[in-house]
Amino acid sequence: MDDRSRALDAAHRGAVEFLRTLDERPVWPRASLDDMLGVFGGPLPEEGDDPASVIEQLAAGADPGLVAIPGGRFFGFVIGGTLPAALAADWLVSAWDQNSGSAMLTPTTVALERVAGRWMLELFRLPDSASVGFVTGGQVANFTCLAAARHAVLARAGWDLAERGLRSSPAVRFVVGADRHGSIDRAARFLGVGRAEITVVDADDQGRMLPVALERTLERGEGPLIVCLQAGEVHTGAFDDFAALIPIAHRNGAWVHVDGAFGLWAAASESLRPLTVGMEQADSWATDAHKTLNVPYDCGMAIVRDPADSIAAFRTGGDYLVYSGLDPWDVTPELSRRARGVPAWAALRSLGRSGVATLLDRLHANAVAMAEGLRAIPGVEVINDVDYTQVMLRLGGDEATRALGAAILAEGTAVFTGAEWRGRAALRCSMSSWATTPDDIERTVAAVRALAAA
Ligand SMILES: *Cc1c(COP(=O)(O)O)cnc(C)c1O
């Protein structure tokens, strides 16, 4: 075998070995950052090494510091596993090494991303003429959509941002909900919108923006306006009431953006779709494939209703660049880029429409089962409505809740992560992995029960 084949063979062995041990290993890593710096650190060796041997060292050395994220009992943050077809497709993407900015250079990968994008629009019930830009994740999808939004609302106000810049432009009002995801503020910062320039609208106990509060806020101002709504609050999983909110925002001339990193997928399931009613009236939507669709990191999608708005914000110049219609570099901030939409194509192709719906229904059913199991533990309180994939819990006061969180990580059966909700400590349990089984939930509840008693 040549070097490439031997190195790939070593990677295959290492990957299969890691996946085989997922069910047995503690979910939280046993090694610290310093441990791992010790394993891999030191000065850059003067001499190189055999590629296959490098991969063997990598796989063996990495193991103690790896988190069992692709297993069935990682419930931290909002993080998906990896479907088999998506994982294998990701390997092919690396082997092909296609620089996928334009169809002119890489027709196969651009076609696959375009098809994956169309399939997603169908699943999300969004207009099939929208542009879908594959970016690294929800954060960059929010940034990408909001960059297009800002360009568009300024253009409507007679200001050409590409030509005249931001310094003297009309101020853009940037309106968000009290429980928006932090990546919205961060996207605003990247766009030159300061914290003090963001208007925050009150939310209800689950984190949903209050329509009366939005109405009141919008009455009080004028000028270019962007309103950010949310599908899937990161603690509670709650969805804004799009059918009520979007018409209010549009009456006031707003561009409406929906952050639906993991929530947009609810539209793919008949039973969960009611959460998304009215969502299709927005102007842009950010989501990702690495959480709910279970493709490997990283893969996000920036969806913009009118592709002309994406192009206005992102189309690139350069005398050596040839245009072939709607290219990835027309709708994302990237130029050279990985074909990260290909694993999403493979995930969708392997599941089919019914498989995506079944996945969503299972994540929801798992969340409901987890909440039921947790509620039955003496002292444990589930503090959100489990309408989607998120479960939030407390054990007594803040101190006991935090201690339970630390004990869960140390014990190793599962991972929950901590948060603060309405000023109180909480633990979050997110159902995002295709790999979670009823047995995983039983084992997790049993472990939490024992730790809570202790
Ligand atoms: C995870 C998340 C994001 C950020 O997405 P990344 O893929 O981590 O960049 C944005 N919004 C919400 C609601 C999220 O849950």
The ligand as an SDF file (V2000), in Angstrom:
LIG
                    3D

 15 15  0  0  0  0  0  0  0  0999 V2000
  -26.1470   26.3010   19.0900 C   0  0  0  0  0  0  0  0  0  0  0  0
  -26.9450   27.5120   18.8210 C   0  0  0  0  0  0  0  0  0  0  0  0
  -26.3950   28.5740   18.0780 C   0  0  0  0  0  0  0  0  0  0  0  0
  -24.9560   28.5870   17.6390 C   0  0  0  0  0  0  0  0  0  0  0  0
  -24.7100   27.5550   16.7470 O   0  0  0  0  0  0  0  0  0  0  0  0
  -23.2510   26.9580   16.5140 P   0  0  0  0  0  0  0  0  0  0  0  0
  -23.4960   25.8690   15.5480 O   0  0  0  0  0  0  0  0  0  0  0  0
  -22.7600   26.5090   17.8460 O   0  0  0  0  0  0  0  0  0  0  0  0
  -22.4110   28.0490   15.9450 O   0  0  0  0  0  0  0  0  0  0  0  0
  -27.2180   29.6350   17.7920 C   0  0  0  0  0  0  0  0  0  0  0  0
  -28.4930   29.6780   18.2180 N   0  0  0  0  0  0  0  0  0  0  0  0
  -29.0470   28.6890   18.9410 C   0  0  0  0  0  0  0  0  0  0  0  0
  -30.4700   28.7890   19.3630 C   0  0  0  0  0  0  0  0  0  0  0  0
  -28.2830   27.5660   19.2630 C   0  0  0  0  0  0  0  0  0  0  0  0
  -28.8240   26.5740   19.9790 O   0  0  0  0  0  0  0  0  0  0  0  0
  1  2  1  0
  2  3  1  0
  2 14  2  0
  3  4  1  0
  3 10  2  0
  4  5  1  0
  5  6  1  0
  6  7  2  0
  6  8  1  0
  6  9  1  0
 10 11  1  0
 11 12  2  0
 12 13  1  0
 12 14  1  0
 14 15  1  0
M  END
$$$$
